[in-house]
Amino acid sequence: MKTHIKEFRAKHNLTQEELADLVGVRRETIVFLEQGKYNPSLKLAYDVAKALHTSIDKLFIFD
Amino acid sequence: MIGNPVWFSPRKYSGWGMTPNCWQGWLYIAFIALPIAILGQFTLPGNWSTYLMFAWSSIFVIDFIDIFSKMKRDERDIAHEALAERNAMWFVITTLAFSLAYQAAAGVVKGVNQVDPIILIALFGALFVKAVTNFYLRDK
């Protein structure tokens, strides 16, 4: 799995900590999400997409 | 209640429960331990030392449970914790089952019943907890 979380986060001037607070997870979870090492639940994927004003399919790319 | 969940982190590599992650957490531990240590130095009339220690400890057992339940965990933490606890439980159950088999076999050889009832209670208790959990999760 690849993600564009880092690019969208930079676009909205958000730090990992700020995004983590917005979606209610720890910063480490955002780190692993950005690295594509953690498959989030549908709810978390939706929350991250909403926080970054985009959609799940634009944020997460499943190979 | 008394302690703050942000003062503690769940133990991952050194057992169960929680460990302080800042000076406030250590102060809280000292706040609990100090009266118990002081009380142990004095002999109060009757069983008052025991009663006071029991009351003081009970307050903090309840507070520990409260802190632990309010500790911040996200879905990744919960998934990791569930897998780690499941693996630990498999080890415990395997050990208990082997112990039970060994005790039963040794009992047959000696012609006496030497099965430890505590092992049976632990195994059947775990079975009951698993069944109740699955029943609760059935429609979720």
N, CA and C atoms of all chains as a GROMACS GRO file, in nm:
protein
  609
    1MET      N    1   0.084  -0.120   0.000
    1MET     CA    2   0.000   0.000   0.000
    1MET      C    3   0.088   0.125   0.000
    2LYS      N    4   0.052   0.223  -0.084
    2LYS     CA    5   0.122   0.352  -0.085
    2LYS      C    6   0.022   0.458  -0.042
    3THR      N    7   0.074   0.564   0.015
    3THR     CA    8  -0.018   0.672   0.053
    3THR      C    9   0.038   0.807   0.009
    4HIS      N   10  -0.052   0.902  -0.005
    4HIS     CA   11  -0.011   1.040  -0.036
    4HIS      C   12  -0.036   1.129   0.085
    5ILE      N   13  -0.040   1.069   0.202
    5ILE     CA   14  -0.071   1.147   0.323
    5ILE      C   15   0.032   1.259   0.343
    6LYS      N   16   0.159   1.227   0.323
    6LYS     CA   17   0.265   1.325   0.347
    6LYS      C   18   0.247   1.448   0.258
    7GLU      N   19   0.216   1.425   0.129
    7GLU     CA   20   0.198   1.536   0.035
    7GLU      C   21   0.077   1.622   0.074
    8PHE      N   22  -0.034   1.554   0.105
    8PHE     CA   23  -0.156   1.628   0.142
    8PHE      C   24  -0.137   1.701   0.275
    9ARG      N   25  -0.061   1.639   0.364
    9ARG     CA   26  -0.035   1.702   0.494
    9ARG      C   27   0.048   1.829   0.474
   10ALA      N   28   0.147   1.821   0.387
   10ALA     CA   29   0.232   1.937   0.358
   10ALA      C   30   0.149   2.048   0.292
   11LYS      N   31   0.058   2.006   0.204
   11LYS     CA   32  -0.028   2.102   0.133
   11LYS      C   33  -0.113   2.184   0.231
   12HIS      N   34  -0.154   2.117   0.340
   12HIS     CA   35  -0.237   2.184   0.440
   12HIS      C   36  -0.158   2.234   0.561
   13ASN      N   37  -0.026   2.234   0.547
   13ASN     CA   38   0.063   2.282   0.655
   13ASN      C   39   0.035   2.217   0.790
   14LEU      N   40   0.020   2.087   0.787
   14LEU     CA   41  -0.008   2.016   0.912
   14LEU      C   42   0.114   1.931   0.950
   15THR      N   43   0.146   1.928   1.079
   15THR     CA   44   0.252   1.839   1.125
   15THR      C   45   0.189   1.702   1.151
   16GLN      N   46   0.274   1.602   1.166
   16GLN     CA   47   0.222   1.467   1.198
   16GLN      C   48   0.142   1.472   1.328
   17GLU      N   49   0.193   1.546   1.426
   17GLU     CA   50   0.127   1.557   1.557
   17GLU      C   51  -0.012   1.620   1.542
   18GLU      N   52  -0.019   1.726   1.461
   18GLU     CA   53  -0.149   1.794   1.441
   18GLU      C   54  -0.249   1.704   1.372
   19LEU      N   55  -0.204   1.632   1.270
   19LEU     CA   56  -0.294   1.539   1.200
   19LEU      C   57  -0.339   1.428   1.295
   20ALA      N   58  -0.244   1.380   1.376
   20ALA     CA   59  -0.277   1.275   1.473
   20ALA      C   60  -0.386   1.323   1.569
   21ASP      N   61  -0.371   1.446   1.617
   21ASP     CA   62  -0.472   1.502   1.708
   21ASP      C   63  -0.607   1.518   1.638
   22LEU      N   64  -0.604   1.559   1.512
   22LEU     CA   65  -0.728   1.579   1.437
   22LEU      C   66  -0.807   1.449   1.420
   23VAL      N   67  -0.735   1.339   1.402
   23VAL     CA   68  -0.804   1.211   1.376
   23VAL      C   69  -0.807   1.120   1.500
   24GLY      N   70  -0.748   1.167   1.610
   24GLY     CA   71  -0.756   1.092   1.738
   24GLY      C   72  -0.669   0.969   1.745
   25VAL      N   73  -0.548   0.978   1.687
   25VAL     CA   74  -0.452   0.867   1.702
   25VAL      C   75  -0.319   0.921   1.754
   26ARG      N   76  -0.226   0.831   1.782
   26ARG     CA   77  -0.093   0.876   1.826
   26ARG      C   78  -0.009   0.910   1.702
   27ARG      N   79   0.093   0.993   1.722
   27ARG     CA   80   0.176   1.037   1.609
   27ARG      C   81   0.241   0.918   1.537
   28GLU      N   82   0.279   0.817   1.614
   28GLU     CA   83   0.344   0.698   1.556
   28GLU      C   84   0.255   0.632   1.450
   29THR      N   85   0.126   0.634   1.474
   29THR     CA   86   0.032   0.572   1.379
   29THR      C   87   0.035   0.649   1.246
   30ILE      N   88   0.045   0.781   1.253
   30ILE     CA   89   0.055   0.862   1.131
   30ILE      C   90   0.186   0.830   1.059
   31VAL      N   91   0.295   0.813   1.135
   31VAL     CA   92   0.425   0.779   1.076
   31VAL      C   93   0.413   0.648   0.998
   32PHE      N   94   0.354   0.546   1.060
   32PHE     CA   95   0.342   0.415   0.994
   32PHE      C   96   0.243   0.420   0.876
   33LEU      N   97   0.140   0.504   0.889
   33LEU     CA   98   0.046   0.521   0.778
   33LEU      C   99   0.117   0.583   0.658
   34GLU      N  100   0.196   0.687   0.684
   34GLU     CA  101   0.267   0.756   0.575
   34GLU      C  102   0.366   0.662   0.505
   35GLN      N  103   0.425   0.573   0.584
   35GLN     CA  104   0.522   0.478   0.527
   35GLN      C  105   0.454   0.359   0.460
   36GLY      N  106   0.321   0.354   0.467
   36GLY     CA  107   0.247   0.244   0.407
   36GLY      C  108   0.265   0.112   0.482
   37LYS      N  109   0.306   0.123   0.610
   37LYS     CA  110   0.332   0.001   0.688
   37LYS      C  111   0.211  -0.042   0.770
   38TYR      N  112   0.112   0.045   0.779
   38TYR     CA  113  -0.006   0.011   0.859
   38TYR      C  114  -0.133   0.028   0.775
   39ASN      N  115  -0.213  -0.077   0.769
   39ASN     CA  116  -0.342  -0.072   0.700
   39ASN      C  117  -0.447  -0.019   0.796
   40PRO      N  118  -0.498   0.100   0.774
   40PRO     CA  119  -0.594   0.156   0.870
   40PRO      C  120  -0.733   0.095   0.855
   41SER      N  121  -0.814   0.115   0.957
   41SER     CA  122  -0.955   0.076   0.945
   41SER      C  123  -1.021   0.173   0.847
   42LEU      N  124  -1.139   0.136   0.800
   42LEU     CA  125  -1.211   0.223   0.708
   42LEU      C  126  -1.240   0.358   0.773
   43LYS      N  127  -1.272   0.352   0.904
   43LYS     CA  128  -1.304   0.476   0.976
   43LYS      C  129  -1.183   0.569   0.983
   44LEU      N  130  -1.066   0.510   1.015
   44LEU     CA  131  -0.946   0.594   1.024
   44LEU      C  132  -0.909   0.650   0.886
   45ALA      N  133  -0.920   0.566   0.783
   45ALA     CA  134  -0.890   0.613   0.647
   45ALA      C  135  -0.984   0.729   0.610
   46TYR      N  136  -1.111   0.716   0.646
   46TYR     CA  137  -1.209   0.821   0.619
   46TYR      C  138  -1.176   0.949   0.696
   47ASP      N  139  -1.141   0.932   0.826
   47ASP     CA  140  -1.109   1.047   0.911
   47ASP      C  141  -0.986   1.122   0.858
   48VAL      N  142  -0.885   1.046   0.814
   48VAL     CA  143  -0.763   1.109   0.762
   48VAL      C  144  -0.795   1.183   0.632
   49ALA      N  145  -0.872   1.117   0.545
   49ALA     CA  146  -0.910   1.181   0.418
   49ALA      C  147  -0.990   1.309   0.444
   50LYS      N  148  -1.080   1.303   0.540
   50LYS     CA  149  -1.163   1.420   0.573
   50LYS      C  150  -1.077   1.533   0.629
   51ALA      N  151  -0.982   1.496   0.717
   51ALA     CA  152  -0.894   1.597   0.778
   51ALA      C  153  -0.807   1.664   0.672
   52LEU      N  154  -0.776   1.591   0.565
   52LEU     CA  155  -0.689   1.645   0.460
   52LEU      C  156  -0.770   1.694   0.338
   53HIS      N  157  -0.902   1.706   0.357
   53HIS     CA  158  -0.994   1.757   0.254
   53HIS      C  159  -0.978   1.683   0.121
   54THR      N  160  -0.974   1.553   0.128
   54THR     CA  161  -0.965   1.474   0.005
   54THR      C  162  -1.047   1.347   0.022
   55SER      N  163  -1.030   1.254  -0.071
   55SER     CA  164  -1.105   1.128  -0.061
   55SER      C  165  -1.009   1.012  -0.037
   56ILE      N  166  -1.064   0.901   0.011
   56ILE     CA  167  -0.982   0.784   0.045
   56ILE      C  168  -0.904   0.736  -0.077
   57ASP      N  169  -0.971   0.730  -0.195
   57ASP     CA  170  -0.904   0.674  -0.314
   57ASP      C  171  -0.788   0.761  -0.364
   58LYS      N  172  -0.792   0.892  -0.329
   58LYS     CA  173  -0.680   0.979  -0.368
   58LYS      C  174  -0.564   0.970  -0.268
   59LEU      N  175  -0.598   0.924  -0.148
   59LEU     CA  176  -0.498   0.920  -0.039
   59LEU      C  177  -0.426   0.786  -0.030
   60PHE      N  178  -0.500   0.680  -0.054
   60PHE     CA  179  -0.443   0.545  -0.040
   60PHE      C  180  -0.440   0.474  -0.175
   61ILE      N  181  -0.326   0.419  -0.210
   61ILE     CA  182  -0.314   0.344  -0.336
   61ILE      C  183  -0.278   0.199  -0.304
   62PHE      N  184  -0.371   0.110  -0.335
   62PHE     CA  185  -0.346  -0.033  -0.311
   62PHE      C  186  -0.291  -0.097  -0.438
   63ASP      N  187  -0.173  -0.157  -0.427
   63ASP     CA  188  -0.111  -0.222  -0.545
   63ASP      C  189  -0.175  -0.358  -0.571
   64MET      N  190  -1.018   1.025   3.856
   64MET     CA  191  -1.021   1.014   4.002
   64MET      C  192  -0.898   1.082   4.063
   65ILE      N  193  -0.793   1.005   4.100
   65ILE     CA  194  -0.674   1.068   4.161
   65ILE      C  195  -0.562   1.084   4.058
   66GLY      N  196  -0.526   0.973   3.995
   66GLY     CA  197  -0.416   0.977   3.897
   66GLY      C  198  -0.465   1.022   3.760
   67ASN      N  199  -0.370   1.072   3.680
   67ASN     CA  200  -0.403   1.118   3.545
   67ASN      C  201  -0.349   1.017   3.442
   68PRO      N  202  -0.432   0.972   3.348
   68PRO     CA  203  -0.386   0.872   3.249
   68PRO      C  204  -0.263   0.916   3.169
   69VAL      N  205  -0.243   1.048   3.148
   69VAL     CA  206  -0.127   1.091   3.068
   69VAL      C  207   0.006   1.073   3.142
   70TRP      N  208   0.000   1.045   3.273
   70TRP     CA  209   0.123   1.022   3.350
   70TRP      C  210   0.179   0.882   3.327
   71PHE      N  211   0.100   0.796   3.263
   71PHE     CA  212   0.139   0.654   3.250
   71PHE      C  213   0.132   0.605   3.106
   72SER      N  214   0.211   0.500   3.079
   72SER     CA  215   0.203   0.430   2.949
   72SER      C  216   0.175   0.284   2.978
   73PRO      N  217   0.102   0.217   2.887
   73PRO     CA  218   0.082   0.073   2.910
   73PRO      C  219   0.214  -0.002   2.896
   74ARG      N  220   0.237  -0.102   2.980
   74ARG     CA  221   0.358  -0.183   2.970
   74ARG      C  222   0.349  -0.271   2.847
   75LYS      N  223   0.455  -0.270   2.765
   75LYS     CA  224   0.456  -0.353   2.645
   75LYS      C  225   0.560  -0.463   2.654
   76TYR      N  226   0.674  -0.432   2.712
   76TYR     CA  227   0.787  -0.525   2.707
   76TYR      C  228   0.824  -0.584   2.843
   77SER      N  229   0.760  -0.538   2.948
   77SER     CA  230   0.802  -0.584   3.082
   77SER      C  231   0.684  -0.625   3.168
   78GLY      N  232   0.585  -0.685   3.108
   78GLY     CA  233   0.473  -0.735   3.188
   78GLY      C  234   0.343  -0.668   3.151
   79TRP      N  235   0.253  -0.661   3.250
   79TRP     CA  236   0.119  -0.605   3.227
   79TRP      C  237   0.103  -0.479   3.310
   80GLY      N  238  -0.008  -0.412   3.292
   80GLY     CA  239  -0.035  -0.292   3.370
   80GLY      C  240   0.023  -0.169   3.304
   81MET      N  241   0.072  -0.077   3.387
   81MET     CA  242   0.122   0.049   3.332
   81MET      C  243   0.247   0.094   3.406
   82THR      N  244   0.318   0.183   3.342
   82THR     CA  245   0.443   0.232   3.402
   82THR      C  246   0.445   0.384   3.391
   83PRO      N  247   0.499   0.455   3.492
   83PRO     CA  248   0.502   0.601   3.484
   83PRO      C  249   0.590   0.648   3.368
   84ASN      N  250   0.548   0.754   3.300
   84ASN     CA  251   0.632   0.808   3.192
   84ASN      C  252   0.675   0.951   3.218
   85CYS      N  253   0.647   1.001   3.341
   85CYS     CA  254   0.691   1.136   3.378
   85CYS      C  255   0.700   1.143   3.531
   86TRP      N  256   0.754   1.254   3.581
   86TRP     CA  257   0.776   1.263   3.726
   86TRP      C  258   0.644   1.260   3.805
   87GLN      N  259   0.536   1.311   3.742
   87GLN     CA  260   0.406   1.309   3.813
   87GLN      C  261   0.362   1.165   3.840
   88GLY      N  262   0.390   1.076   3.744
   88GLY     CA  263   0.355   0.935   3.761
   88GLY      C  264   0.434   0.871   3.875
   89TRP      N  265   0.565   0.904   3.881
   89TRP     CA  266   0.649   0.850   3.990
   89TRP      C  267   0.605   0.907   4.125
   90LEU      N  268   0.565   1.036   4.125
   90LEU     CA  269   0.518   1.099   4.249
   90LEU      C  270   0.390   1.029   4.298
   91TYR      N  271   0.305   0.994   4.203
   91TYR     CA  272   0.181   0.922   4.235
   91TYR      C  273   0.213   0.787   4.299
   92ILE      N  274   0.312   0.715   4.241
   92ILE     CA  275   0.353   0.585   4.296
   92ILE      C  276   0.407   0.603   4.439
   93ALA      N  277   0.489   0.710   4.457
   93ALA     CA  278   0.545   0.737   4.590
   93ALA      C  279   0.434   0.771   4.689
   94PHE      N  280   0.334   0.845   4.643
   94PHE     CA  281   0.220   0.886   4.724
   94PHE      C  282   0.143   0.763   4.776
   95ILE      N  283   0.140   0.657   4.693
   95ILE     CA  284   0.072   0.533   4.734
   95ILE      C  285   0.161   0.454   4.829
   96ALA      N  286   0.288   0.440   4.790
   96ALA     CA  287   0.378   0.350   4.862
   96ALA      C  288   0.420   0.403   4.999
   97LEU      N  289   0.438   0.535   5.010
   97LEU     CA  290   0.492   0.592   5.133
   97LEU      C  291   0.405   0.563   5.257
   98PRO      N  292   0.273   0.591   5.254
   98PRO     CA  293   0.190   0.559   5.372
   98PRO      C  294   0.193   0.410   5.407
   99ILE      N  295   0.203   0.322   5.305
   99ILE     CA  296   0.207   0.178   5.332
   99ILE      C  297   0.338   0.144   5.404
  100ALA      N  298   0.449   0.204   5.355
  100ALA     CA  299   0.579   0.180   5.418
  100ALA      C  300   0.581   0.233   5.561
  101ILE      N  301   0.523   0.354   5.582
  101ILE     CA  302   0.521   0.415   5.716
  101ILE      C  303   0.433   0.332   5.809
  102LEU      N  304   0.316   0.292   5.758
  102LEU     CA  305   0.220   0.213   5.838
  102LEU      C  306   0.283   0.081   5.883
  103GLY      N  307   0.369   0.025   5.797
  103GLY     CA  308   0.435  -0.101   5.830
  103GLY      C  309   0.532  -0.090   5.947
  104GLN      N  310   0.575   0.033   5.979
  104GLN     CA  311   0.671   0.054   6.089
  104GLN      C  312   0.603   0.063   6.226
  105PHE      N  313   0.472   0.086   6.225
  105PHE     CA  314   0.400   0.104   6.351
  105PHE      C  315   0.306  -0.012   6.379
  106THR      N  316   0.286  -0.037   6.506
  106THR     CA  317   0.190  -0.141   6.546
  106THR      C  318   0.069  -0.071   6.607
  107LEU      N  319  -0.039  -0.074   6.535
  107LEU     CA  320  -0.161  -0.011   6.584
  107LEU      C  321  -0.243  -0.115   6.661
  108PRO      N  322  -0.329  -0.070   6.753
  108PRO     CA  323  -0.408  -0.166   6.830
  108PRO      C  324  -0.500  -0.251   6.740
  109GLY      N  325  -0.517  -0.376   6.782
  109GLY     CA  326  -0.604  -0.467   6.707
  109GLY      C  327  -0.549  -0.492   6.567
  110ASN      N  328  -0.641  -0.499   6.471
  110ASN     CA  329  -0.600  -0.522   6.332
  110ASN      C  330  -0.603  -0.394   6.249
  111TRP      N  331  -0.589  -0.281   6.314
  111TRP     CA  332  -0.605  -0.152   6.246
  111TRP      C  333  -0.504  -0.131   6.134
  112SER      N  334  -0.380  -0.180   6.155
  112SER     CA  335  -0.277  -0.165   6.048
  112SER      C  336  -0.324  -0.235   5.922
  113THR      N  337  -0.374  -0.359   5.937
  113THR     CA  338  -0.422  -0.437   5.822
  113THR      C  339  -0.540  -0.368   5.756
  114TYR      N  340  -0.636  -0.322   5.839
  114TYR     CA  341  -0.756  -0.256   5.784
  114TYR      C  342  -0.717  -0.131   5.704
  115LEU      N  343  -0.626  -0.050   5.764
  115LEU     CA  344  -0.586   0.075   5.697
  115LEU      C  345  -0.512   0.047   5.567
  116MET      N  346  -0.421  -0.054   5.571
  116MET     CA  347  -0.347  -0.089   5.449
  116MET      C  348  -0.441  -0.139   5.341
  117PHE      N  349  -0.538  -0.221   5.382
  117PHE     CA  350  -0.634  -0.276   5.287
  117PHE      C  351  -0.717  -0.163   5.224
  118ALA      N  352  -0.763  -0.069   5.310
  118ALA     CA  353  -0.846   0.042   5.260
  118ALA      C  354  -0.765   0.130   5.164
  119TRP      N  355  -0.642   0.164   5.204
  119TRP     CA  356  -0.554   0.249   5.121
  119TRP      C  357  -0.524   0.180   4.986
  120SER      N  358  -0.489   0.051   4.993
  120SER     CA  359  -0.457  -0.024   4.870
  120SER      C  360  -0.580  -0.034   4.780
  121SER      N  361  -0.698  -0.057   4.839
  121SER     CA  362  -0.820  -0.073   4.760
  121SER      C  363  -0.852   0.052   4.681
  122ILE      N  364  -0.830   0.169   4.744
  122ILE     CA  365  -0.855   0.297   4.675
  122ILE      C  366  -0.771   0.302   4.548
  123PHE      N  367  -0.644   0.259   4.558
  123PHE     CA  368  -0.554   0.272   4.443
  123PHE      C  369  -0.572   0.160   4.341
  124VAL      N  370  -0.620   0.045   4.386
  124VAL     CA  371  -0.653  -0.060   4.288
  124VAL      C  372  -0.766  -0.009   4.197
  125ILE      N  373  -0.867   0.053   4.260
  125ILE     CA  374  -0.979   0.110   4.183
  125ILE      C  375  -0.929   0.222   4.092
  126ASP      N  376  -0.838   0.306   4.149
  126ASP     CA  377  -0.784   0.418   4.070
  126ASP      C  378  -0.699   0.367   3.952
  127PHE      N  379  -0.620   0.258   3.976
  127PHE     CA  380  -0.540   0.198   3.867
  127PHE      C  381  -0.631   0.154   3.752
  128ILE      N  382  -0.742   0.086   3.789
  128ILE     CA  383  -0.836   0.037   3.688
  128ILE      C  384  -0.893   0.155   3.609
  129ASP      N  385  -0.927   0.263   3.684
  129ASP     CA  386  -0.982   0.384   3.621
  129ASP      C  387  -0.880   0.446   3.524
  130ILE      N  388  -0.755   0.460   3.570
  130ILE     CA  389  -0.649   0.519   3.485
  130ILE      C  390  -0.629   0.432   3.362
  131PHE      N  391  -0.619   0.300   3.384
  131PHE     CA  392  -0.590   0.206   3.275
  131PHE      C  393  -0.700   0.211   3.168
  132SER      N  394  -0.825   0.223   3.215
  132SER     CA  395  -0.936   0.225   3.119
  132SER      C  396  -0.941   0.357   3.041
  133LYS      N  397  -0.886   0.465   3.099
  133LYS     CA  398  -0.890   0.596   3.032
  133LYS      C  399  -0.762   0.627   2.953
  134MET      N  400  -0.664   0.535   2.959
  134MET     CA  401  -0.538   0.557   2.890
  134MET      C  402  -0.561   0.563   2.739
  135LYS      N  403  -0.497   0.661   2.673
  135LYS     CA  404  -0.522   0.681   2.530
  135LYS      C  405  -0.456   0.571   2.447
  136ARG      N  406  -0.539   0.499   2.371
  136ARG     CA  407  -0.489   0.396   2.280
  136ARG      C  408  -0.561   0.416   2.148
  137ASP      N  409  -0.487   0.414   2.038
  137ASP     CA  410  -0.557   0.422   1.910
  137ASP      C  411  -0.574   0.281   1.854
  138GLU      N  412  -0.633   0.272   1.732
  138GLU     CA  413  -0.667   0.139   1.679
  138GLU      C  414  -0.544   0.050   1.658
  139ARG      N  415  -0.429   0.112   1.623
  139ARG     CA  416  -0.306   0.034   1.602
  139ARG      C  417  -0.258  -0.024   1.736
  140ASP      N  418  -0.262   0.058   1.842
  140ASP     CA  419  -0.223   0.011   1.975
  140ASP      C  420  -0.312  -0.105   2.019
  141ILE      N  421  -0.443  -0.088   1.996
  141ILE     CA  422  -0.540  -0.190   2.040
  141ILE      C  423  -0.517  -0.321   1.964
  142ALA      N  424  -0.491  -0.310   1.832
  142ALA     CA  425  -0.466  -0.431   1.751
  142ALA      C  426  -0.339  -0.502   1.798
  143HIS      N  427  -0.234  -0.424   1.825
  143HIS     CA  428  -0.108  -0.484   1.871
  143HIS      C  429  -0.125  -0.549   2.008
  144GLU      N  430  -0.197  -0.477   2.097
  144GLU     CA  431  -0.220  -0.530   2.232
  144GLU      C  432  -0.298  -0.660   2.226
  145ALA      N  433  -0.400  -0.664   2.140
  145ALA     CA  434  -0.483  -0.784   2.128
  145ALA      C  435  -0.400  -0.903   2.080
  146LEU      N  436  -0.312  -0.881   1.982
  146LEU     CA  437  -0.228  -0.990   1.930
  146LEU      C  438  -0.128  -1.037   2.037
  147ALA      N  439  -0.067  -0.941   2.107
  147ALA     CA  440   0.031  -0.977   2.210
  147ALA      C  441  -0.035  -1.056   2.324
  148GLU      N  442  -0.155  -1.010   2.365
  148GLU     CA  443  -0.228  -1.078   2.474
  148GLU      C  444  -0.273  -1.217   2.429
  149ARG      N  445  -0.314  -1.230   2.302
  149ARG     CA  446  -0.356  -1.361   2.250
  149ARG      C  447  -0.238  -1.458   2.252
  150ASN      N  448  -0.122  -1.412   2.207
  150ASN     CA  449  -0.003  -1.499   2.206
  150ASN      C  450   0.036  -1.540   2.348
  151ALA      N  451   0.030  -1.443   2.440
  151ALA     CA  452   0.062  -1.473   2.580
  151ALA      C  453  -0.036  -1.576   2.636
  152MET      N  454  -0.165  -1.558   2.600
  152MET     CA  455  -0.268  -1.650   2.649
  152MET      C  456  -0.248  -1.791   2.593
  153TRP      N  457  -0.207  -1.802   2.467
  153TRP     CA  458  -0.179  -1.933   2.408
  153TRP      C  459  -0.069  -2.003   2.487
  154PHE      N  460   0.034  -1.928   2.523
  154PHE     CA  461   0.145  -1.987   2.598
  154PHE      C  462   0.095  -2.035   2.735
  155VAL      N  463   0.016  -1.952   2.802
  155VAL     CA  464  -0.035  -1.987   2.935
  155VAL      C  465  -0.124  -2.112   2.926
  156ILE      N  466  -0.214  -2.116   2.828
  156ILE     CA  467  -0.306  -2.228   2.816
  156ILE      C  468  -0.230  -2.358   2.783
  157THR      N  469  -0.131  -2.347   2.695
  157THR     CA  470  -0.052  -2.466   2.661
  157THR      C  471   0.021  -2.518   2.786
  158THR      N  472   0.081  -2.426   2.861
  158THR     CA  473   0.152  -2.465   2.984
  158THR      C  474   0.057  -2.531   3.083
  159LEU      N  475  -0.061  -2.469   3.102
  159LEU     CA  476  -0.159  -2.525   3.196
  159LEU      C  477  -0.207  -2.662   3.150
  160ALA      N  478  -0.231  -2.677   3.019
  160ALA     CA  479  -0.279  -2.806   2.967
  160ALA      C  480  -0.173  -2.915   2.987
  161PHE      N  481  -0.047  -2.882   2.960
  161PHE     CA  482   0.061  -2.979   2.982
  161PHE      C  483   0.073  -3.014   3.131
  162SER      N  484   0.061  -2.915   3.217
  162SER     CA  485   0.068  -2.938   3.362
  162SER      C  486  -0.043  -3.032   3.406
  163LEU      N  487  -0.163  -3.005   3.354
  163LEU     CA  488  -0.279  -3.087   3.389
  163LEU      C  489  -0.257  -3.232   3.343
  164ALA      N  490  -0.208  -3.248   3.220
  164ALA     CA  491  -0.184  -3.383   3.166
  164ALA      C  492  -0.077  -3.454   3.249
  165TYR      N  493   0.027  -3.381   3.286
  165TYR     CA  494   0.136  -3.441   3.366
  165TYR      C  495   0.083  -3.484   3.503
  166GLN      N  496   0.005  -3.396   3.567
  166GLN     CA  497  -0.049  -3.427   3.700
  166GLN      C  498  -0.145  -3.547   3.693
  167ALA      N  499  -0.228  -3.549   3.588
  167ALA     CA  500  -0.324  -3.660   3.573
  167ALA      C  501  -0.250  -3.791   3.552
  168ALA      N  502  -0.146  -3.788   3.466
  168ALA     CA  503  -0.068  -3.911   3.438
  168ALA      C  504   0.005  -3.959   3.562
  169ALA      N  505   0.066  -3.863   3.633
  169ALA     CA  506   0.140  -3.898   3.756
  169ALA      C  507   0.044  -3.953   3.860
  170GLY      N  508  -0.079  -3.897   3.865
  170GLY     CA  509  -0.180  -3.943   3.959
  170GLY      C  510  -0.224  -4.086   3.930
  171VAL      N  511  -0.238  -4.118   3.802
  171VAL     CA  512  -0.279  -4.254   3.761
  171VAL      C  513  -0.170  -4.354   3.802
  172VAL      N  514  -0.045  -4.318   3.777
  172VAL     CA  515   0.068  -4.407   3.811
  172VAL      C  516   0.072  -4.434   3.962
  173LYS      N  517   0.051  -4.325   4.040
  173LYS     CA  518   0.057  -4.339   4.186
  173LYS      C  519  -0.075  -4.388   4.248
  174GLY      N  520  -0.180  -4.386   4.166
  174GLY     CA  521  -0.310  -4.430   4.216
  174GLY      C  522  -0.379  -4.327   4.304
  175VAL      N  523  -0.340  -4.200   4.290
  175VAL     CA  524  -0.404  -4.092   4.368
  175VAL      C  525  -0.444  -3.979   4.274
  176ASN      N  526  -0.544  -3.903   4.317
  176ASN     CA  527  -0.582  -3.786   4.237
  176ASN      C  528  -0.499  -3.667   4.282
  177GLN      N  529  -0.408  -3.624   4.199
  177GLN     CA  530  -0.327  -3.508   4.239
  177GLN      C  531  -0.338  -3.393   4.139
  178VAL      N  532  -0.455  -3.384   4.074
  178VAL     CA  533  -0.478  -3.271   3.982
  178VAL      C  534  -0.507  -3.146   4.064
  179ASP      N  535  -0.432  -3.041   4.032
  179ASP     CA  536  -0.448  -2.914   4.104
  179ASP      C  537  -0.578  -2.846   4.059
  180PRO      N  538  -0.674  -2.823   4.153
  180PRO     CA  539  -0.801  -2.761   4.113
  180PRO      C  540  -0.784  -2.620   4.058
  181ILE      N  541  -0.677  -2.552   4.101
  181ILE     CA  542  -0.653  -2.415   4.052
  181ILE      C  543  -0.632  -2.415   3.900
  182ILE      N  544  -0.562  -2.519   3.849
  182ILE     CA  545  -0.539  -2.528   3.704
  182ILE      C  546  -0.673  -2.547   3.632
  183LEU      N  547  -0.757  -2.633   3.690
  183LEU     CA  548  -0.890  -2.656   3.630
  183LEU      C  549  -0.972  -2.528   3.629
  184ILE      N  550  -0.968  -2.455   3.743
  184ILE     CA  551  -1.044  -2.329   3.752
  184ILE      C  552  -0.993  -2.230   3.647
  185ALA      N  553  -0.859  -2.223   3.632
  185ALA     CA  554  -0.800  -2.129   3.534
  185ALA      C  555  -0.843  -2.165   3.392
  186LEU      N  556  -0.837  -2.295   3.359
  186LEU     CA  557  -0.872  -2.337   3.222
  186LEU      C  558  -1.021  -2.317   3.193
  187PHE      N  559  -1.106  -2.361   3.288
  187PHE     CA  560  -1.250  -2.346   3.267
  187PHE      C  561  -1.292  -2.199   3.274
  188GLY      N  562  -1.224  -2.122   3.359
  188GLY     CA  563  -1.251  -1.977   3.367
  188GLY      C  564  -1.219  -1.910   3.235
  189ALA      N  565  -1.104  -1.946   3.176
  189ALA     CA  566  -1.064  -1.889   3.047
  189ALA      C  567  -1.165  -1.928   2.938
  190LEU      N  568  -1.208  -2.053   2.943
  190LEU     CA  569  -1.308  -2.102   2.847
  190LEU      C  570  -1.437  -2.020   2.857
  191PHE      N  571  -1.478  -1.994   2.981
  191PHE     CA  572  -1.601  -1.918   3.006
  191PHE      C  573  -1.585  -1.774   2.955
  192VAL      N  574  -1.469  -1.713   2.985
  192VAL     CA  575  -1.445  -1.574   2.942
  192VAL      C  576  -1.444  -1.565   2.789
  193LYS      N  577  -1.383  -1.665   2.725
  193LYS     CA  578  -1.379  -1.665   2.578
  193LYS      C  579  -1.520  -1.676   2.520
  194ALA      N  580  -1.600  -1.767   2.579
  194ALA     CA  581  -1.737  -1.788   2.530
  194ALA      C  582  -1.820  -1.661   2.548
  195VAL      N  583  -1.808  -1.598   2.665
  195VAL     CA  584  -1.885  -1.475   2.693
  195VAL      C  585  -1.841  -1.365   2.596
  196THR      N  586  -1.710  -1.353   2.572
  196THR     CA  587  -1.660  -1.250   2.481
  196THR      C  588  -1.714  -1.272   2.340
  197ASN      N  589  -1.709  -1.396   2.292
  197ASN     CA  590  -1.759  -1.425   2.158
  197ASN      C  591  -1.910  -1.402   2.148
  198PHE      N  592  -1.981  -1.435   2.256
  198PHE     CA  593  -2.125  -1.412   2.259
  198PHE      C  594  -2.155  -1.262   2.249
  199TYR      N  595  -2.078  -1.183   2.324
  199TYR     CA  596  -2.095  -1.038   2.325
  199TYR      C  597  -2.063  -0.978   2.188
  200LEU      N  598  -1.960  -1.035   2.121
  200LEU     CA  599  -1.915  -0.980   1.993
  200LEU      C  600  -1.993  -1.034   1.872
  201ARG      N  601  -2.082  -1.131   1.897
  201ARG     CA  602  -2.152  -1.203   1.790
  201ARG      C  603  -2.218  -1.110   1.687
  202ASP      N  604  -2.287  -1.007   1.735
  202ASP     CA  605  -2.360  -0.920   1.643
  202ASP      C  606  -2.291  -0.786   1.620
  203LYS      N  607  -2.163  -0.778   1.650
  203LYS     CA  608  -2.093  -0.648   1.633
  203LYS      C  609  -2.005  -0.649   1.509
   0.00000   0.00000   0.00000
